[in-house]
Amino acid sequence: LSTSQAKKIVLLGSVRTVDSGETIVRQGEEGHEMYLIIAGSARVILERDGESVELSALGDGDVLGEMALVGEGVRSATVVAAEPTDLLRIDEASLDRIRRRFPRIASRVFMNLAKVLGQRLRSQNLASAASRT
């Protein structure tokens, strides 16, 4: 998105600031929003069989929680701020406001979201295939 487009989206969402070590989303909990990291970083952690495995690190411009927004609403992993982090919170109502007020920007947001989901699915498929060999 261009800077002016991003500013319009920020106005229609809400900004949340979290401290280092603070949980942004928790695996297994229900959620209906996604977050865009404006500034800062976070760690994605999968809890399985009593163990915690760090899956990835996220930084400026990365999104998290998108599966709960477009899917069933249950968080698939825990995300913890690695440092003080500013987040843009976008829920279904925010997306609807963007769609109604700025349809061209909304189409770009939805396309970017589809790309993120596609990349995550591709990564998951590759990981699944590797674990079977």
Backbone torsions as a table, in degrees:
resi	resn	phi	psi	omega
1	LEU	NA	149.7	175.0
2	SER	-73.3	167.8	179.6
3	THR	-61.0	-42.6	-179.1
4	SER	-68.2	-36.5	177.0
5	GLN	-66.0	-43.1	179.5
6	ALA	-62.5	-38.8	178.5
7	LYS	-62.2	-39.1	178.3
8	LYS	-64.0	-39.3	179.3
9	ILE	-67.5	-40.7	178.3
10	VAL	-59.2	-38.5	179.8
11	LEU	-66.6	-25.9	-178.4
12	LEU	-95.2	-8.8	175.8
13	GLY	-105.0	-158.7	174.8
14	SER	-138.9	146.5	-177.7
15	VAL	-98.7	135.9	179.3
16	ARG	-128.3	135.4	176.6
17	THR	-112.5	132.0	178.8
18	VAL	-122.3	150.8	178.7
19	ASP	-85.4	162.1	175.1
20	SER	-56.5	133.0	179.8
21	GLY	87.2	-8.4	-179.3
22	GLU	-78.6	138.3	178.1
23	THR	-77.9	127.9	178.6
24	ILE	-88.6	-51.0	172.9
25	VAL	-136.3	150.5	-177.6
26	ARG	-118.3	132.0	179.3
27	GLN	-53.2	134.0	177.3
28	GLY	90.6	-20.0	178.7
29	GLU	-79.7	155.0	177.8
30	GLU	-82.8	143.7	177.9
31	GLY	-152.0	153.4	-179.3
32	HIS	-135.2	30.5	178.7
33	GLU	-144.4	158.7	172.9
34	MET	-119.4	167.2	-178.8
35	TYR	-130.4	144.6	172.0
36	LEU	-113.0	127.7	178.6
37	ILE	-77.3	113.7	178.1
38	ILE	-80.8	-46.2	178.3
39	ALA	-153.1	134.1	179.3
40	GLY	121.5	-162.7	-179.4
41	SER	-154.5	162.2	-178.1
42	ALA	-148.4	161.1	177.3
43	ARG	-114.8	136.8	177.2
44	VAL	-99.0	124.0	-173.8
45	ILE	-125.2	130.2	175.7
46	LEU	-104.3	126.9	178.2
47	GLU	-103.1	118.6	-177.7
48	ARG	-142.9	129.0	178.3
49	ASP	53.4	41.4	177.3
50	GLY	77.5	2.4	179.6
51	GLU	-114.4	149.8	177.1
52	SER	-109.0	128.1	179.4
53	VAL	-122.2	125.7	177.2
54	GLU	-77.7	120.6	-178.6
55	LEU	-87.2	-41.2	-177.2
56	SER	-164.2	170.5	174.8
57	ALA	-116.8	141.5	179.9
58	LEU	-118.2	150.6	179.6
59	GLY	-141.0	-166.1	-178.0
60	ASP	-48.0	128.9	176.9
61	GLY	89.1	-11.8	179.1
62	ASP	-79.1	152.1	177.2
63	VAL	-110.2	153.5	176.4
64	LEU	-145.5	153.6	178.8
65	GLY	80.8	7.8	-175.7
66	GLU	-66.4	-28.6	180.0
67	MET	-64.9	-38.4	179.4
68	ALA	-69.4	-29.9	179.8
69	LEU	-71.3	-42.3	-175.9
70	VAL	-102.0	-8.5	-176.1
71	GLY	-113.8	-139.9	-173.7
72	GLU	-78.8	-13.8	175.2
73	GLY	96.9	-2.0	179.2
74	VAL	-96.7	129.8	-178.4
75	ARG	-69.4	131.6	-177.4
76	SER	-91.2	-10.1	179.7
77	ALA	-156.3	165.0	175.1
78	THR	-96.7	139.6	176.9
79	VAL	-124.0	126.0	-177.0
80	VAL	-121.7	134.8	177.8
81	ALA	-64.9	130.4	178.5
82	ALA	-87.7	-13.8	179.7
83	GLU	-160.8	171.5	174.6
84	PRO	-54.5	129.3	-170.3
85	THR	-135.5	133.6	174.8
86	ASP	-98.9	130.2	-176.1
87	LEU	-123.5	144.2	169.3
88	LEU	-99.4	119.8	-179.5
89	ARG	-93.2	126.3	178.7
90	ILE	-127.3	121.6	176.8
91	ASP	-113.6	-176.2	-178.4
92	GLU	-59.9	-40.2	179.5
93	ALA	-63.5	-40.1	177.6
94	SER	-62.6	-45.4	178.7
95	LEU	-61.6	-38.7	179.2
96	ASP	-66.3	-40.3	177.1
97	ARG	-62.9	-42.1	178.5
98	ILE	-62.4	-44.7	-178.7
99	ARG	-60.5	-42.2	-177.8
100	ARG	-74.6	-41.4	-174.6
101	ARG	-85.7	-33.8	-175.8
102	PHE	-135.8	72.2	-174.6
103	PRO	-57.6	-36.0	179.3
104	ARG	-68.2	-41.3	177.0
105	ILE	-65.4	-41.6	179.5
106	ALA	-59.2	-41.5	-179.4
107	SER	-63.7	-36.6	177.7
108	ARG	-69.7	-39.8	177.5
109	VAL	-61.7	-46.3	-179.5
110	PHE	-64.9	-37.8	177.5
111	MET	-66.0	-43.4	177.6
112	ASN	-62.9	-40.0	178.3
113	LEU	-63.9	-41.8	177.5
114	ALA	-62.1	-38.5	178.0
115	LYS	-64.4	-43.6	178.6
116	VAL	-61.0	-46.7	179.8
117	LEU	-62.3	-40.5	178.1
118	GLY	-63.5	-43.2	178.6
119	GLN	-63.8	-41.3	-179.9
120	ARG	-67.2	-39.5	177.7
121	LEU	-64.7	-43.7	178.4
122	ARG	-60.3	-44.7	178.6
123	SER	-62.4	-41.7	179.4
124	GLN	-65.3	-40.9	178.0
125	ASN	-63.0	-41.7	178.4
126	LEU	-65.2	-40.6	178.6
127	ALA	-65.5	-40.9	178.8
128	SER	-63.8	-43.0	179.6
129	ALA	-64.5	-40.1	-179.5
130	ALA	-67.5	-35.0	-178.2
131	SER	-74.2	-19.4	178.8
132	ARG	-82.5	-16.9	-177.9
133	THR	-92.8	NA	NA
